[in-house]
Amino acid sequence: MTKHQNPLISLILFALLFTTGCTERVEHATEAGCLPPIYPDYIGVTIPAELAPLNFDVMMKGCHKVDVTIKGSKGGSLHTQGVFAHFAPEEWHALTAQNRGGTLRVEVYAKGERWTHFEPFEILVSSDPLPDYGLTYRRIQPGYEVGGNISICQRELSSYREVKLMSETALPGRCFNCHTANHTNPSQLTLQVRGALGGTLVQKEGVQRWYETRTPQTKAAGSYAYWHPEGRYCAYATNSVHQSFFVRPEGRIEVYHQFSDIVVLDTEHDELLRPELLSTESLEIFPAFSADGHRLYFSSSQPCNVPMEYEKVKCSLCAIEFDAATGSFGQQVDTLLHGLKDNCSYVLARPSYDGRWLMICKTDRGNFPICRETSDLCLLDLQSGALRSMDEVNSSASESYHNWSSNSKWFVFSSKRENGLQSWAYLAHIDDEGRASKPLLLPQRRPLLYYKKEADSFNCPDFTLTPVALDQRKAFDELFHGERRQVKLKNQ
């Protein structure tokens, strides 16, 4: 041993002694006789082994220290002690990988004046992987005007890392929406920038193109996008969005559309397909191609004198055949779920990528479910045609903007269940019978501090198979100084 090594060894020994000294022995604990009041509520949730650690706080009055031990049913354990339960990502992922298809048993002690021991609970580690890299979502303050530093963000699911793909700081005064990857693959991506100098971005294999999708015949630019699985076509709704506000206490806002049609952009020829059956006096909205690309789902409501007749807006779930080889549509529209007959609205159809399920929002009226407290998730079995409410994930607040993982074993959705104001991202697993697990709030490094001070809503969350490669500076230059490709209507 040299004299140069002694300081290093002394430092390591001091660190070990300091760490050991900071861990308090748990003694003489009182039995609570109940499960721990933790935030977020991760009791009994199902997780993928790849997900970031489920750090949590214990919401016991006077609590200033927690002691948590996690043991896997297939081996391995973790221990942490501090002001909240936090776990090193490397150790967490090693434990969850070892216990894939098993359970994690979580034992919690919390200290106020003395230690309290709570009943243990379990977390299920699914045997189904979550192959996607992350989530994209729009962060926006729950106001009713453009502004407030709107941004489209990307979140790595295995960690807490979040990056901004586009922000109002770089593109001031702009509203970003409809960021849509093709079946979670961001090598094909579209998004819409509204307002003056706005445009529709289509990015394929790293090449950005800005389109002017408004024509004299379509009245508005494209929004509410959905890609055809082959990547040549992308469907959009062309509409106008308006807001009305209530003075009564039971409602704040009604969002409505005065017109809405559906068009499909052929990205190879810069042409819009605009079939007559999707451009009627009714309001056609929220297009979504089937998993095989042979059908286009959408919602449709009869025209009303909105906002005066806002309560009459009842959307049906419809479908029309589509032939990608010729870019042609079927000669009839099939009504799968009848809104007027059922006295409700069926909107935001999202087919699972394996072709098994169709998840939709069902609400009492309207075509903007995120503003409807009655909005619940429903699941349509595409084999049997049976429809059921997903009571295992729904709450008394709005559930909306759901999307599937690339392997169709997980889904993400926005919910306002926390406080009725902000919509945050929740994850859930779905089994072969279509039953969903208990939803879990997107994990954060320090969840209580993060969510209790968070003013933003997490809108339109979607999975991305790989990191999104979007050059924000290039987008800024092209949006403000470049030309738009003017689309033309295809002769049909």
Secondary structure, 3 states (H helix, E strand, C coil): CCCCCHHHHHHHHHHHHHHHHHCCCCCCCEECCCCCCEECCCCCCEECCCCCCCCEEECCCCCCEEEEEEEECCCCEEEEEECCECCCHHHHHHHHHHCCCCEEEEEEEEECCCEEECCCEEEEECCCCCCCCEEEEEEECCCCCCCCCCEEEEEECCCCCEEEEEECCCCCCCEEEEEEEECCEEEEEEEEEECCCCEEEEEECCEEEEEECCCCCCCCCEEEEEECCCCCEEEEEEEEEEEEECCCCCCCEEEEEEEEEEEEEECCCCEEECCHHHCCCCEEEEEEECCCCCEEEEEEECCCCCCCCHHHCCCEEEEEEEECCCCEECCCCEEEECHHHHCCEEEEEEECCCCCEEEEEEECCCCCHHHCCCCEEEEEECCCCCEEECCCCCCCCCEEEEEECCCCCEEEEEECCCCCCCCEEEEEEECCCCCECCCEECCCCCHHHHHHHCCCEEEEEEEECCCCCCCHHHHHHHHHHCCCEECEECCC
